[in-house]
């Protein structure tokens, strides 16, 4: 759901800035699926299971397992046996994952900030070139 402080037409730009910020930050990149699993686990109340995540994302359980393997290797999530059903595994949050979520919130906040009126040099140059050609 869009934030009331960010106009809908700016949301793609906000997303672009956020993803670029994630790529530029120190640390490994996450795929879209890994990021989706991460965000569901950190932003929605749990417990989260492989079966539940697969159903929510409409992907196979092996796809979720691969995403959790990667998140686990990065220390962003860990798996534990579900005490209510020993056949099931639940996903747990980690301190490293909480730090990534804080970084992501900072990137989103900075990306969603109103424009300062300064245009990026390439965009300003392209606009001047377009105006010169039109006139």
Backbone as numpy.savetxt, mean C-alpha at the origin, in Angstrom:
# Nx Ny Nz CAx CAy CAz Cx Cy Cz
-12.56 4.46 0.13 -13.41 5.64 0.13 -12.52 6.87 0.13
-12.74 7.82 -0.79 -11.88 9.01 -0.87 -11.98 9.87 0.37
-10.86 10.45 0.71 -10.82 11.39 1.82 -11.49 12.69 1.39
-12.29 13.29 2.25 -12.94 14.54 1.86 -11.95 15.66 1.59
-10.73 15.53 2.10 -9.75 16.59 1.90 -8.99 16.44 0.58
-9.15 15.32 -0.09 -8.47 15.10 -1.36 -9.52 14.97 -2.45
-9.57 15.93 -3.38 -10.54 15.83 -4.47 -10.30 14.57 -5.31
-11.37 13.98 -5.79 -11.29 12.73 -6.55 -10.33 12.84 -7.73
-10.28 13.99 -8.39 -9.40 14.11 -9.55 -7.92 14.07 -9.16
-7.61 14.29 -7.89 -6.21 14.24 -7.43 -5.81 12.87 -6.90
-6.76 11.96 -6.75 -6.44 10.65 -6.17 -5.42 9.86 -6.99
-5.52 9.81 -8.32 -4.47 9.08 -9.06 -3.07 9.67 -8.84
-2.98 10.98 -8.76 -1.68 11.63 -8.50 -1.19 11.29 -7.09
-2.10 11.26 -6.14 -1.75 10.89 -4.77 -1.24 9.45 -4.74
-1.92 8.57 -5.47 -1.49 7.18 -5.53 -0.11 7.08 -6.16
0.11 7.81 -7.25 1.42 7.79 -7.91 2.53 8.26 -6.97
2.30 9.37 -6.29 3.31 9.89 -5.35 3.58 8.88 -4.24
2.54 8.25 -3.76 2.69 7.29 -2.67 3.50 6.08 -3.13
3.17 5.55 -4.31 3.90 4.38 -4.81 5.35 4.73 -5.11
5.58 5.90 -5.70 6.96 6.33 -5.95 7.72 6.44 -4.62
7.06 6.99 -3.60 7.69 7.09 -2.28 8.02 5.73 -1.70
7.12 4.76 -1.89 7.40 3.40 -1.40 8.59 2.79 -2.13
8.66 3.02 -3.43 9.77 2.46 -4.22 11.09 3.10 -3.81
11.08 4.40 -3.54 12.31 5.13 -3.21 12.78 4.89 -1.78
11.90 4.46 -0.90 12.30 4.29 0.49 13.27 3.13 0.63
14.00 3.17 1.71 14.94 2.09 1.98 14.16 0.83 2.28
14.48 -0.23 1.62 13.81 -1.49 1.88 13.25 -2.09 0.62
12.79 -3.32 0.73 12.30 -4.03 -0.45 10.93 -3.52 -0.90
10.65 -3.73 -2.18 9.35 -3.37 -2.74 8.36 -4.51 -2.50
7.10 -4.16 -2.42 6.04 -5.15 -2.32 5.22 -5.13 -3.60
4.77 -6.30 -4.02 3.86 -6.37 -5.16 2.50 -5.83 -4.74
1.65 -5.60 -5.69 0.30 -5.13 -5.38 -0.43 -6.12 -4.49
-0.29 -7.41 -4.77 -0.96 -8.43 -3.95 -0.39 -8.44 -2.54
0.93 -8.38 -2.42 1.55 -8.37 -1.09 1.11 -7.14 -0.31
1.04 -6.00 -0.97 0.60 -4.77 -0.31 -0.86 -4.89 0.11
-1.69 -5.49 -0.73 -3.10 -5.68 -0.38 -3.24 -6.57 0.85
-2.52 -7.67 0.89 -2.56 -8.57 2.05 -2.08 -7.83 3.29
-0.98 -7.11 3.15 -0.43 -6.34 4.26 -1.46 -5.35 4.80
-2.07 -4.58 3.92 -3.02 -3.55 4.35 -4.27 -4.15 4.98
-4.76 -5.25 4.44 -5.92 -5.90 5.06 -5.58 -6.34 6.48
-4.41 -6.95 6.63 -4.01 -7.45 7.96 -3.79 -6.33 8.97
-3.34 -5.18 8.50 -3.01 -4.08 9.41 -4.14 -3.08 9.60
-5.07 -3.01 8.67 -6.11 -1.99 8.77 -7.48 -2.55 9.14
-7.66 -3.85 9.01 -8.93 -4.47 9.34 -8.75 -5.38 10.55
-9.78 -5.42 11.36 -9.73 -6.28 12.54 -9.60 -7.73 12.14
-8.81 -8.47 12.86 -8.59 -9.88 12.58 -9.50 -10.75 13.42
-9.21 -11.99 13.52 -8.02 -12.63 12.97 -8.14 -12.85 11.47
-6.99 -12.88 10.81 -6.94 -13.10 9.38 -6.36 -14.48 9.11
-7.04 -15.22 8.25 -6.58 -16.55 7.86 -6.29 -16.55 6.37
-5.53 -17.55 5.93 -5.24 -17.69 4.50 -6.56 -17.82 3.74
-7.45 -18.64 4.24 -8.74 -18.84 3.57 -9.51 -17.53 3.48
-9.58 -16.78 4.56 -10.32 -15.52 4.58 -9.70 -14.47 3.66
-8.38 -14.38 3.66 -7.70 -13.42 2.79 -7.91 -13.79 1.32
-7.84 -15.08 1.01 -8.05 -15.53 -0.37 -9.47 -15.18 -0.82
-10.44 -15.40 0.04 -11.83 -15.08 -0.31 -12.01 -13.58 -0.50
-11.44 -12.79 0.39 -11.59 -11.34 0.32 -10.95 -10.77 -0.95
-9.79 -11.28 -1.33 -9.09 -10.77 -2.52 -9.47 -11.51 -3.80
-10.26 -12.57 -3.64 -10.70 -13.39 -4.79 -9.51 -13.96 -5.55
-8.57 -14.51 -4.79 -7.42 -15.19 -5.36 -7.30 -16.56 -4.69
-6.40 -17.38 -5.17 -6.24 -18.72 -4.60 -5.51 -18.67 -3.26
-5.70 -19.73 -2.47 -4.98 -19.83 -1.20 -3.46 -19.90 -1.42
-2.98 -20.62 -2.47 -1.53 -20.60 -2.71 -0.99 -19.20 -3.01
-1.79 -18.36 -3.66 -1.34 -16.98 -3.94 -1.18 -16.21 -2.64
-2.09 -16.41 -1.70 -1.98 -15.76 -0.39 -0.78 -16.33 0.37
-0.59 -17.64 0.29 0.55 -18.26 0.96 1.86 -17.68 0.46
1.98 -17.48 -0.86 3.21 -16.88 -1.41 3.39 -15.45 -0.91
2.30 -14.69 -0.86 2.39 -13.32 -0.34 2.80 -13.33 1.13
2.23 -14.22 1.91 2.60 -14.31 3.32 4.03 -14.80 3.51
4.49 -15.66 2.61 5.90 -16.09 2.67 6.81 -14.87 2.55
6.51 -14.02 1.58 7.31 -12.81 1.34 7.20 -11.85 2.51
5.97 -11.59 2.98 5.79 -10.68 4.12 6.50 -11.22 5.36
6.46 -12.53 5.54 7.14 -13.15 6.67 8.65 -13.01 6.56
9.18 -13.23 5.36 10.63 -13.11 5.15 11.10 -11.68 5.41
10.23 -10.70 5.17 10.59 -9.30 5.40 10.29 -8.85 6.83
9.71 -9.73 7.62 9.39 -9.38 9.00 8.14 -8.52 9.13
7.32 -8.48 8.08 6.13 -7.62 8.09 4.90 -8.33 8.65
4.96 -9.64 8.72 3.85 -10.43 9.27 4.41 -11.77 9.71
3.69 -12.43 10.59 4.10 -13.79 10.97 2.84 -14.64 11.11
3.02 -15.92 10.99 1.90 -16.85 11.08 1.95 -17.55 12.42
0.77 -17.82 12.95 0.65 -18.56 14.20 -0.52 -19.52 14.08
-0.44 -20.59 14.84 -1.54 -21.55 14.84 -2.75 -20.91 15.50
-3.91 -21.09 14.89 -5.16 -20.57 15.44 -5.51 -21.41 16.66
-5.60 -20.79 17.84 -5.90 -21.58 19.05 -7.29 -22.21 19.01
-8.20 -21.66 18.21 -9.56 -22.22 18.12 -9.64 -23.38 17.14
-8.71 -23.44 16.20 -8.71 -24.49 15.19 -7.26 -24.75 14.79
-6.67 -25.78 15.32 -5.24 -26.03 15.11 -4.88 -26.32 13.66
-5.88 -26.59 12.83 -5.60 -26.81 11.41 -5.43 -25.49 10.68
-5.88 -24.40 11.28 -5.87 -23.09 10.63 -4.71 -22.24 11.15
-4.27 -21.34 10.28 -3.17 -20.44 10.62 -3.71 -19.02 10.59
-3.34 -18.23 11.58 -3.73 -16.82 11.58 -2.49 -15.96 11.33
-2.74 -14.79 10.77 -1.66 -13.86 10.45 -1.56 -12.85 11.59
-0.35 -12.63 12.07 -0.13 -11.67 13.14 0.70 -10.50 12.65
0.45 -9.35 13.23 1.21 -8.13 12.92 2.55 -8.16 13.64
3.49 -7.36 13.13 4.82 -7.27 13.74 5.19 -5.80 13.94
6.22 -5.57 14.72 6.72 -4.21 14.93 7.21 -3.62 13.61
7.92 -4.42 12.81 8.42 -3.95 11.52 7.24 -3.57 10.62
6.19 -4.35 10.65 5.00 -4.04 9.87 4.34 -2.76 10.33
4.31 -2.55 11.65 3.73 -1.30 12.18 4.54 -0.10 11.71
5.87 -0.27 11.63 6.73 0.82 11.15 6.46 1.11 9.68
6.28 0.06 8.87 5.96 0.27 7.45 4.62 0.99 7.32
3.65 0.60 8.12 2.34 1.26 8.06 2.47 2.74 8.42
3.29 3.06 9.41 3.51 4.47 9.77 4.19 5.22 8.61
5.17 4.58 7.97 5.82 5.20 6.80 4.81 5.43 5.69
3.96 4.45 5.45 2.95 4.56 4.40 1.97 5.69 4.70
1.57 5.80 5.95 0.67 6.91 6.33 1.34 8.25 6.09
2.63 8.36 6.41 3.36 9.60 6.16 3.44 9.92 4.68
3.71 8.90 3.86 3.77 9.11 2.42 2.41 9.56 1.88
1.35 8.93 2.35 0.00 9.31 1.90 -0.34 10.73 2.33
0.02 11.08 3.55 -0.25 12.43 4.05 0.48 13.47 3.21
1.76 13.21 2.94 2.54 14.15 2.12 2.02 14.21 0.70
1.63 13.06 0.16 1.14 13.01 -1.22 -0.21 13.69 -1.37
-1.02 13.63 -0.32 -2.36 14.20 -0.39 -2.40 15.68 -0.02
-1.26 16.21 0.41 -1.21 17.63 0.78 -1.58 18.49 -0.42
-2.26 19.60 -0.19 -2.62 20.47 -1.31 -1.38 20.94 -2.05
-1.50 21.13 -3.36 -0.33 21.59 -4.14 0.16 22.94 -3.64
1.46 23.14 -3.73 2.06 24.39 -3.24 2.03 25.48 -4.28
1.57 25.16 -5.46 1.57 26.15 -6.54 2.82 26.05 -7.38
3.82 25.34 -6.88 5.05 25.14 -7.66 4.85 23.90 -8.52
5.15 24.00 -9.77 5.01 22.86 -10.67 6.37 22.22 -10.85
6.32 20.93 -11.07 7.55 20.22 -11.37 8.13 20.79 -12.66
9.45 20.95 -12.75 10.05 21.56 -13.93 9.60 20.92 -15.24
9.53 19.62 -15.31 9.15 18.96 -16.56 7.71 19.30 -16.93
6.82 19.34 -15.95 5.43 19.67 -16.24 5.28 21.12 -16.67
6.01 22.01 -16.01 5.95 23.43 -16.37 6.49 23.63 -17.78
7.60 22.93 -18.10 8.19 23.05 -19.43 7.22 22.53 -20.49
6.56 21.41 -20.22 5.61 20.83 -21.17 4.43 21.78 -21.38
3.99 22.42 -20.31 2.87 23.35 -20.43 3.27 24.56 -21.27
4.47 25.09 -21.03 4.95 26.24 -21.83 5.07 25.85 -23.31
5.58 24.65 -23.57 5.74 24.18 -24.94 4.36 24.04 -25.61
3.37 23.53 -24.89 2.03 23.36 -25.43 1.39 24.73 -25.71
1.61 25.69 -24.82 1.04 27.01 -25.01 1.69 27.71 -26.20
3.00 27.51 -26.38 3.72 28.14 -27.50 3.24 27.55 -28.83
2.97 26.26 -28.83 2.52 25.61 -30.06 1.09 26.04 -30.39
0.28 26.23 -29.36 -1.13 26.62 -29.57 -1.23 28.06 -30.05
-0.30 28.89 -29.64 -0.39 30.32 -29.93 0.36 30.65 -31.12
